């Protein structure tokens, strides 16, 4: 279904601008209360990241609720803490004010259902309809007393890890929501920190999972064994090895799958997305582990895990789901599991497990005409021609961004030259169809 405000990860945009002005955030609160009550929900778990706009938006949202739902206020916490709390409390939904890896001036609204998963599209459509029908309403913004016990329960659930002396680790918290919490989980004499403290004016600026260079430089300078990077709201994790080389979500999934498989816990299958690397699929097949792809977005991976009764899923961007740990992508849980798996290996074999990725490139085309791919005749013809000539040696993903007016062209192939030629053909066809130079 076509939605006007919700993208792949909630509602997102520039803070205090439509559709996220404080008046509109209050209307979203009214809409949430109306739809939640209609679904039998009685409580809302709410948290936020440290952006300067997050707490004012949370207050405006709660004012819009008008007391129609009980509140469990977690305050400044990683997004997975809200998802976990919503899943463990009866008749509760979750809500997070955050724009994830976006810059400080952006913000957003993420909703979670009673299982701790992203709201289904039918609920998002109902929220949009209610929002559009509601009049503006002024309401005093309330105080939001934090219920620390619920946040502590999430932290206790993760458990933490005591790292041995000599295992140097650099952790980058992106000046985001993990900054107050991660030092309590990653403990040891050789743990070093980037992107701390939490700072809404600096969140994601040159740090975190979308800016790996600083982490890589620190790891190599200090001779550390590994580095970890979270994004602003803590629902994703990437790593670098001892040489500062990126270890993305596909590689982390492969690490966790091998660790389980060789530890006598064979996996019935794992879930990735259409953006997962072909090399990962080949590697999993070598262990006899089935692999299923979904559309981009952790909500799609979660639904597939639920349908199949599986546990493990990942996106290359670092959203990794371990359903036995929690109901959402969780950066700190991923880092803990990955470190445990690495520590089971001797130092000489610590990074020798990685699969060989297929060469991959992604091109974004900014276009005002958001025309469906199937309505782009030259692009469709180019896709069909490449599929007919190259078959399984080539994989293409062509889709519109869920949050920006960009057509994304992704091509991967076993051979670099084929990848480049295919991408050039697709880009020329797409630009002709969209009349973009």
Order of alpha helices (4+ residues) and beta strands (2+ residues): beta-beta-alpha-beta-alpha-beta-alpha-beta-beta-alpha-alpha-beta-beta-alpha-beta-beta-alpha-beta-beta-beta-alpha-beta-alpha-beta-alpha-beta-beta-alpha-beta-alpha-beta-beta-alpha
